[in-house]
Amino acid sequence: MTAQGFELLDPVLQHHVVNTLGWPGLRPLQDDSVGPILSGSDAILLAPTAGGKTEAAMFPLLTRMSGERWSGISVLYLCPLKALLNNLQPRLADYADWIGRRAATWHGDVGPSARGRIKRDQPDILLTTPESLEAMLVSESVDAEQLFSGLQAVVVDEVHAFAGDDRGWHLLAVLARVEALLGRKLQRIGMSATVGNPDQLLGWLQGGAVRPGQVIAPAAVGTVVPEITVDYVGSAENAATIIAALHAGEKRLVFVDSRRLAEELGTALRQRGITTYVSHSSLSAAERRESEEAFAEARDCVIVATSTLELGIDVGDLDRVIQINAPRTVSSFLQRLGRTGRRPGTTRNCLFLCLTDEAFQATLGMLQCWSRGWVEPVIATPEPRHIAAQQILAAALQTRRVPLAGWQKQWGALPLFDETAPEIMAHLLSEQFLEQDGGSAFIGAEAERHFGRRHFMDLLAVFTAAPEFTVFSGRNEIGSVEPAVLTDEVEGPRVLLLGGRSWKVTHIDWKRRHVFTEATTIQGRAKWMSIPDGASFEISRGTRDVLLGAEPNGVRLTRRATDALEDLRLQRADHVTTGALVIRRDDRDDWRWWTWAGAKTNRTLAAWGSELVAPRQKIGAESLRLHSDLTVSDIKERLSELRSSDERPMPTVDKTALRGLKFSAALPEELARRTLAARLTHVRGATTVLEEKSQFRKR
C-alpha cells in the first residue's frame, strides 16, 4: 500500500486515522481517491459493501474544507434512504468533529426545531435526500440561496440506486437548479458497488457538463473466493426449518423478495424459538430502527429483510447471508454478498433457499451471469417527460415565476428535455397547471388540485406509492398496510401480520386512513401488491445456459438442488436446444416460441410482430404464444418479414397503466403513453432474438 494519498490528508485527519480508528493506513480505494478529489475532480468511487467508500470521499473533502477554509454548508451528502442517512450521521459527525466541523441531517422525519437550528447555525456537512433538497429550494421558510451560498461539493451515496430510476433524473435536475441558483458548478462524487458501466455512470452523474472526472476502482488484491450454496427447499415453512437448524449462535441476515414473505418467514422463525427481527418499507421508522439496533447488538439471531437492508445500512458484523429465492439482479446479489466476510478470518458467503421451480432456475441463471463476471450496466430510464413536467412545476414553486422565454436554462446541459419540451410547456399552460402573465408563468389551479396537498409534497416525491393505512397499537405506530388487506372478506376477526407479530383490528378510520389494533395470538395475514418486471435478457439467457448443461463456477449445489436441477432439465428438454431457439406446439396445441429473452424483450417482439404473436397473453421472460393457426411455413415467413421490416411499433399502453407514471396528469396523454411504452421495450434484445436460428419441434 502506498502512502501517497495518506500524506496528502490534513495532519489532524492523519492523526485520527491512525490513533482513533486504529488503521495502519488507507485502503487502496481511499488512497487512490485523495489526489483526484483534492484537485476538485468529479469521481465515481467503486468498491464492495463495507469497502470504505464513505471515508474515500469524505477524508479528502474534509482536507479541502480545512485547508481552503470553507464555511457554511459546504458539502451535501445525498442518500436514497432516510434510514441510511440516520445510520451515517454519527460517523460523519465524528469525522467532521476531528477538524472542528459539524454534520447534521435534514429529511422528512426531522422536526421543525432541528431544521431551525440548521438554518440559524449552519453545519458544514448536510445529509439529506434529493426530495428534501428540493423541498428546501421551494420552501418559503428557507432562503436557499443563503443556505447554500458556501456549497462546494455533492456526495451521492449508492449512486447506482438513483441512476437506473426516475429518482436519478430528479436528482440531477435538482442539482442543476442548485448550481443555477449559485451560478457555479459543484464537485460531484458518486459512490457505488460494482456496476457494469462505470464510465457511463460518471458521465451520467456529471449531467452533461464537460468537467474533469475519474472512475476510481482499484483492482482487488488477494480476493478470497466466496462460499455460495444453492438449496431447493420447496416452501417458506421448510426454509424456516432449515434456517432454525443451521448456524446456531451466529448472526444471520435473510433477504426475501416481498414484504409478505418477510412477515410470514419472520413469524415462522419465531415459532421455532429463533430470536427474529423483521425490516421492510411498510414498517414504521421506529419499528425498523428498533429491529435493526437490536439485531446489531445481538449474536444468535436472525433479521428478515427486503431490499431495505441492501443499501449500506450498518447492522453490525454478520456471519451469514441467506437469500430466499433470487434477487432480481447480479448487482443486488453482490451488495448482499458484501454484507459478510468483513471480520478477519471470515469468508463472504451466501446460502440460497429456493421455494419454487421458477425461483430455482432464476437463481441459477443469475449465478451463471455472476460466475462469468457480468454485472448489469446502470441505464437511465428513457424519455423522462413526466419528470420534465414535474421540474417545470417545481421551478415555478421555487422562483414563483418561470420565464416563458429561455425557461430551460436553469437545467444547463442536462438532457432532461427532448424535442417534446415545447409541447409539455404548452400543455401545462393550456390545462392551467401553469398560468401566464407578462411573459412568465406561475403555479395554476390544476397544479394546486393535483399536487397541492401538504404544501405540494406530492409534487416533490418522485416515486409512486400505493395508498396505505397507518397501523397503530395504542399510540405506537407499527407500520402501514394496503387497503386490500382491510377490505377482503374474512371469517371472524380481521388480524394483520406486521413486524412479525399479529394484530387484531379494533377500528378503522377510513377518512384518516388509520387502523387501530391490539396484540393477539391469532395468526395474522400479510398482503401487499407488487408487480416485478421479470428477469432481464441476460439472466434469462443465463437460465437457458444452465438448462443446456452449464453450471455456475464457484457455486455448490446441495443434493436436493442437484436432483431438482436434473428434474428441471428433463422438464425443459423440449424448450431449449444448442445453437437455436425452439418453436413447438404445446399441450394445448398452441405454438410456443421459447425465446429465453426476458419480459421486456418479449413485449417488444409482441409489439413488432402482431401477425406472428397472439394477442391477450401474459408475457413472461421465457416464451411467447404464437397464433395457433399458423403453419411452419407461415411462421418462417413472418419471422423473415420481421427481420427485414423497418416498422417498429411500440407496445400498446392501456390508459389505466398511466396511473403508475407519477405526474402523468401533467403530460399530454400521448406523450405519457410514449414514455411508458419506451420503458416496456428492449430493442437490442428483440433484435438479437430475430437474428437467431429457430428449430421447430413436434409436440
N, C-alpha and C positions, 0 to 999 in steps of 0.2 A: 504494500500500500504506500503510495507516495504521500508526502506531507505538504505538497504544494498548496492544495486548497485550504487545508487547516491553517497554514501560516498566513493566509490572506484574511482570515476572520479577525474580527475585533479581539484584542487581547483578553478582554473580560470574558467573551464567549469561549475563547480557547481554555481559559482557566476553569470555567464551569463544565465544559465538555469533559475535561479530564478528572476534575475533582468532585463535581456534583453528580454527573451522570456516571462517572467511573469508566468512561470509554478510553481505550488506548489510542484512539484516533478516529477519523471519519470512515464510514463505509465508502466503497467505490463511487456509488451514485452521489453521495453527499460531497465527496472530494471533487468529483468532476463538475458539479453544479456551481461551485463557488465562483470560479472565474467568469463564466458567461453571465450569471445573474448580477455579479458586481459591476459588469460592464454595461448593464441596462438591457441586455438581450432578452427577447421573448424566449420561452423554453417550454418543452414538454418533457417532464421527468417520468421515466418508466421504471417500475420495479414491482415485484410481487407485493401482496399484502404484507404489512409489517416490514417493508424494505427500507424504511427511513426516509420516505418522500417528504413528509412534513418538515423535518429538520433540513433536508436538502434545499428546500425552498426558503425556509424562514431564517436560517442562520446567516446566509449572505444578505438577505433583506434587512435583518436587524443590524448587520455590519454597516450597510449603506445608511440606514436610519440614524445610527450613531455618528458615523463619520461625516455625513452630509447635513446633519442637524435638521432632519425632517421634523415637522411639527404638525400637531393636529392629527386627524385620521389620515395616515399616510399609506396604510395597507388595508385593502379589503380582502377578506378570506371567505370565499363563497363555497357553500356545500349544497348538495341536493336534498339533504335531510336535516331537520331541526335536531334530531337525536344525535347526529354526527357532530353538529356544532356544539351541543352541550357536552359531548364527550371530549372534544378537542380543547374547549376553552380553558380548563385548568392548566393543561400542558403549555399552551401558548402564553397564558398569563405568567407562568413561571419563567419561560424563556425571555419574555419581554422585561420582566422584573429584574433579570440579571443586569440589564443595562439601564435600569431606572425608567422603564417604559411600561405601558399598561395595555391590556387587551380586554375587550368587552363583547358581549353578544347581543344581537338585536334580531328577533324574529317574532312570529305571531303569538308565542306564549310568554314573551317578555312584557311585563306590565308597564303602565304609563310612568310610574315613578322612576323605574330603571331607565327608560328612554329619556326622560327629562334630565337625568344625571349625565347621560351620554351627550346630549345637546349642550348642556352647560359646561361640562368638563370633558372635553373630547379625549377618548383613548387614542392610542397610536395604532392599534390593530382593531378592526371591527369585523367580527364574524357574523355572517348573515346569509340569507338565501337571495336568489335573484328576485323573487316575488317581493320580499321585504325591502330590497333595494329600490325597486320600482315604486313601492308604496311610499318610501321616503321622498322620492322625486315628485310625486303628485300631492303629497300631504300639505295642507295649508299651515300646519303647525311646525313644519320643518323647513328651514332655509337651506335647501340642498346645496346651493352654490357656496354658501358659507361653510356648511358642514364638511363638504368635500374639497375645500379650497386647497388643502395640503396633500391631496391624494397623489400618490406616485406609482403604485403598483397594485395589481389584482392577482390573487392566487385562486385558482379554481381547482378544488379537490374533486377527485373522482370525475374528471372531465369527460371520460367516455360515457358516463351515465347521462350527461347532458347532450352530448354531440349526436347521438342517434335518436333523439327525441325532439318534439316541438319545444321543450324547455330549453334546448340548445339555441334555437333561433331567438327565443325570447331573451335568453342570457346575453347573446351578442348584441341584440338590438338595444337592450337597456344599457350595456356598457358603451355603445356608440353614443347614446344620448348623454351619458355622464361626460364623455370626452367632449361632446359638442358644448355642453354646459361650461366646462372648464377651459375649453379652447386649446387642449393639448392631448397628445396620445399618452396612454398609460402602459407601463410594462405589464405584460401578461404571461403568467406562468401557470401551466396546467399540469396536474399530476394524475397518473393513471396506472393501473395494472397493464399487463401485456395487451396490446392491440395489434391488429394485422396491418395497419397503415399509419404508422406514427407520423410520417412526414405530412400526409394529407391532414391528419388531426391538428398538427401545428398550424398549417395554413388556415384551417377552419377557425381555430382559436383566434388568429390574428384578424379575422373578419374582413379579409380582402385588402388589408393595409400592407404596404411594402415596407417591412421593417426587418432588422436582423433577428434571426430566430434559429434555435438549435434544438434537436432532439437529443436528449441525454439518457442513454440506456446502456450502461457498462455491461459487458459480457459476464455471465455468471462464471465464477471460478469454483471448481471442485463441486459441482452440483451433485447432490445425492438423489438417486432415483426414488421417487415416492412409492409408497405401498398403496396400490389400487386394487380393490377386490370387488367383484360383482356377484351378487347372490339373487336368486329368484325366489321370492317368499309367498307371493300369491294374494296376500291380504294385509290390511293395516293391523289386524289382530296378531297375525304371525310376525309382522315387523316389530310390534311392541314386545312380543315374547323374546325375540332374538336380542333386541336392544337391552332388555332387562337382564338377560343371561350373560351378555358379553361385557368384558372390560369393567368389572366391578371395581369400585374405588377410583375410577377415572372420571374426568370431566369430558362430557360428550355434547357436541353441538349437532343437532339433527335438522337438516333442511328439508322442507316439504314444498310442494308446488301449489298449495292452496291454503287459505285460512281455515276452511272447513276441515281439511286433513290435519292441520296443526292442532285444532281443538280436539278432534277425535283421538289422535295419537297421544296427545298430552294426557287426556283422560285415561286412556288405556294403560299408559305407563304408571300413572298414579295408582291405579287399581292394582298394579303389580308391586306396589311398595317402593317405587323409584321416586326419589326426590326430583320433581319435574317442574320446569317453568315453561311458559309459553310467551312468544313475542310475534305479533303481526300488526299490520297497519290499522286494524279496526279496534285494537285495544287502546284505552286512554293512555296519554303520555305518562301519567303517574303509574299505571299498571305496568307498562313496558319498562319504565325506569326501575321499578321495584324488582321486576323479574331479572333484568339484566344485571343489576347491582348484586342481588342475592346469588345469582349464578357465578358472577365474577369472584365472589368471596368464598364460595363453597368448593368442595372437591368431588365427592362421589355424587354426581348429579347429572341431569340432562336438561338442556333447553331445546325446545322445539320451535323452529322459526321459519318464516317465509324469507323472501329476499331482503327483508328489513335489516337483517344482520349480515348481509353480504358486503356492504359498503363501509368497511373500515372501522366500525364501532368496536371499541375495545371491551371485550368480555373476559379478559384475563388469559392466562396460558391454557390452551386447550390440549387435551390428549388425543381426541378423536373427532373427526368429522364424518357424519353419516348422512348420506343423501337418499331420500326416499324418491324413487323414480328418477327421471333425468332432468337436469337443468336445461333450459332452452338453448344455451349457447356454450361453446368452449370457454369463452371469456368468463362466464359465471362460474363454471367449474374451477377455473384457475383461481378466481377470487376466493372461492370456498376452500379449495385445497390449501391455499396460502394461510389459512387460519391456524394450521397445525405446523409442527416442526420448528417452533420458534426457540424452544429451550435447547441448550447444548445437550447432545446425546439423544435427541428425539428426531423422528423422521416424519416428513409430511405424509399424510395418509388420508384415504377416503374409502369408505365402505358404501357401496350402492346396494340398496334393498329395493328390488323391483316388484311392483304389485300386480302388473298385467303384462300380457304379451307385447302390447303396444309400447309400454314404458321400457320393457326389457330391450326391445330392438332399438328404440330411440337412444337408450343409454349406450349400447354397443356402437351405434352409428356415431354418436358424439365422441366417444373414446377413440374410435378409429381415426376421426379427424384430428384429435389431440395427439395421438401417437405419431402422426405424420408431421407434427409441428405446425399445423394450421390453426390460426385464430381468426375470428371474424374481423374484417375491416369495419371501422365505425363510419357509417354513411349517414349524412344529414338527411332528414326527412325531406322528400321532394315537394316542390311547389307550395310553400307555406303561406298561401294567400290569406288564410284566416288569421295568422299571426301578424301579417302586414296590416290587416284591418284593425286588429287589436292595438297595434302600436300607434296607428294614427289617432285612435280614440284616446289612448293613454297619453300621447304627446299633447293632445288638446286639453286634457286634465292638468297636465304639468305646467304648460305655458299659458293656459286659459284661452289662447287663440293660436291657431295654426295658419300661417300664410297660405293662400291658395296658389301662389307662385313660388316655386322652389321649396315646397314643403318637405321634399325628400332629403334635403341637405344634411339634416342633423343625424342621419344614419350613415353618412360618409360613403365608403366603398363597399359597405356590407351588401351582399347580393340577396337581400330580403325581398326586394320589389322587382317583378319582371314586367313584361310589356303590358300586363293587365292592370298595373298600378293606377293609371288614369280612370279605368273602369271602376275600380274599387272605390276611389275617392268620389267619383260621380254617384255611385250607389249610396254611399254614406250620406251625401248631401240630399239626394232625391228622396231617400227614405227617412230623412230627418234624424238620423243618428248624429249628424252634424248640421248645424245651421250656419248661414253665412251672412256677413255684414261687412261692408267696407274693405273687401279684398282679403278677408280672413274668415276662418271657420271656428266654431266653438261647439261644445257639447250640446246635443239636441235632446228632444223629448224621448225619442225612441231609444237612445243610449241609456237615458235615465230608467226607462221602463224595463229594458232587458238586463242591464248590468248595474243599476244604481244602488242595489241593496247593500247595506253595511258599508256605506261610504265607498261604493264602487269596488268592493273587494272581489266581487265575482269577475270583474274585468281584469284584475291583476293576478288571478290564479289561472295559469295556462292549462293545467291538467283538468280533465273532466272526471268527476266522481259521481257515482250513483247517489241519489238522496238517501241519507241514513238517519236512523233514530238513535239518540244517545241513551244508553242504558245506565240506570242508577241503582245502587243499593244503599238505601238511606240517602245521605248527601254525597256519597262517594261515587264518582263516575267510573264505571267499569270499562266501557268501550262503546262500540256502535254496531248496529245491525241494519241490514237492508229490509225494506218493507215486506218482502215476500215471506220472511220467516214469521212475520206478525199477522199475516192475512191468510196463510194456508189453513185449511180445516184440520183440526186436531181433536182427538178424543181426550177428555179430561183436561187438566190444567195445561196452559202453554208454558213450556220450560225451555229456556235458552241455554246453550253451551257457549261460554265466553270466558277467556282467561283460564281454560282448563277446569272450570267449575260450572255447576248447574245453578240456574237462577229461575225461580218461578215468577212469572209475570203477574203483578198485582193490579197494575193500572197503566193505561196508555194514554198519554196526552197527545192526540193526533195533531192538534194545531201547532204545538211547540215541538213536536217530534221527540218527546221524552217518554221513556219506558221505565217504569218503576218496578223493582223486583225484590225478592228476598231469597236467601240461600236455601237450597233444598237438596235432598239426597236422590230425588227422582232424576233419571238420566235425561239430560238436555239434548237439544238439537242445534246444529250449526248449519248455516246455509248462506253462501254468497254467490252472486252471479259473476262469472268471469269467462271470457271467450278468448283463449290464446290463439295466436295466428298460425300455429302449426310449425312443423320442422322446416328448416331452411333447405335450400337446394343442396348445399354441401353436406349437411348432416343426413339428409335423405339418401344422397349418394353413398355416404359412409355406411349407412344401414344396408344398402344394396351390396356393397363390397363384402360386408360381413356375411350376408346370406349366401354369397357366392364362394365363401370359404376363407376370407381374410379374418384374422384375429388381431385385435389391437395389441401392439407391443407394450410390454410393461404392465399388463393387466392380468390379474389372476381370476379365473372363474372357479367358483365353488363347484362341488359335484352336482348340486341341484341346477346351477346355472349352465354347466356343461350339458347336462341332459336336456334342459329346456332349449338350449341352442340347437342341439341335434333335432329335436322335435320341430322347432321353428323352421329350420332349413328344409325339413321334409314337407311341412305345410306350405312353404313358399316356393317350392321347387318349380312350380308351373308359372311363377311370376317373375323369375329372373333367369337370365342366361348371359354368358360371357360375350361381350362384343356387340350386343344388340338389346333393344327393348322389346318386351313381349307384348303381343296383342293376341287375345284369345277370348273365346266365348266363356262366360261364367256359368254357374249352376242355374241361372235364370234365363240362359240363352241370350244375355246381353254381351255386346262386345266390351271388353275392358282393356284399356291401354295403360300398361304398367310403366309409367314414366320415371318413378322414383326421383322426383324433381322438386318437391316442396309445394306447399299450398299456393304461394304467390305465383310460381311458375305455372302451375296447373290452372289457376284462374286466368292467367294471361293467355294460355293456349285455348281455353274455353271461349274467351272473348274473340280471339283471332279466327277460330275455326267453328263457327256456328253450324256449318253444313256437315261437320265431322263429329263434333262433341254434342251429346244430348243435353237439352236444357233441363232446368229444375232438378239439379242434383247437388248433394252436399259434397263440396270439393275439398279433398284432403291432400296429403303430401305424397301419396304413393301412386294413385291411378286416376284415370278419367273414364267415365262411361261414354261410349260412342253410340250413335244411332244404331238401333238393333237391326234395322232392315238393310244395312249396307252389306255388300259383298266384299271379299278380299280385294278384288279389282277396284271397287269403289273407294275403299279406304286408301289404297295406294295412290289412286288418282287425287283424292282430296289432300293427302299429305304432300304430294308433288305441287299441287296448286298453292298450298300454304307456304311452302319453301320459296316459291317464286313470286308470291304476291307482295305488292307494296302497301296494301291496305292493312293497317294495324289498329283496329278499333279498341277502345278502352273498355274495361269491364263495366257492365251496367250497374249503376248505383241507385238503390231504392231511396226514395225521399226520407223514409224513416231512419235510414242509416246516417243521415246528416246530423242527427242529434248527437252522435258521438264525436263530431268535429266541433270542438269548442269555438265559439264566435262565428259559427256558420251563419247565424242570423244576420251578421253584419256584412255578408257577401251576397252578390247576385247568386241565385240558386245554381245556375250553370257553372259558375266558377267554383262553387263549393263541391259540386259533383266531380268536376275535373280534378280538383285537389285530392279528393278521396279516392277516385279511380286510379290516379297516379301512384297511390300508396298501396294499391292492391295488386300491382303488376311487378313482374320480374322479367324484363325483356331479354337480358343476357341468358338467363336460364331457359326461357322458351326457345330462343334461337338455337341454343345448344341441343335441346331435345329434338328439334326439327332436323338437325344435321345428322342425327344418329340413325343407324340402321334399325329396322324392325324385323322381328321374327314372328310369324303367325303360327299359332298352335291350335289344335283341335281341343275340344272340351275333354 
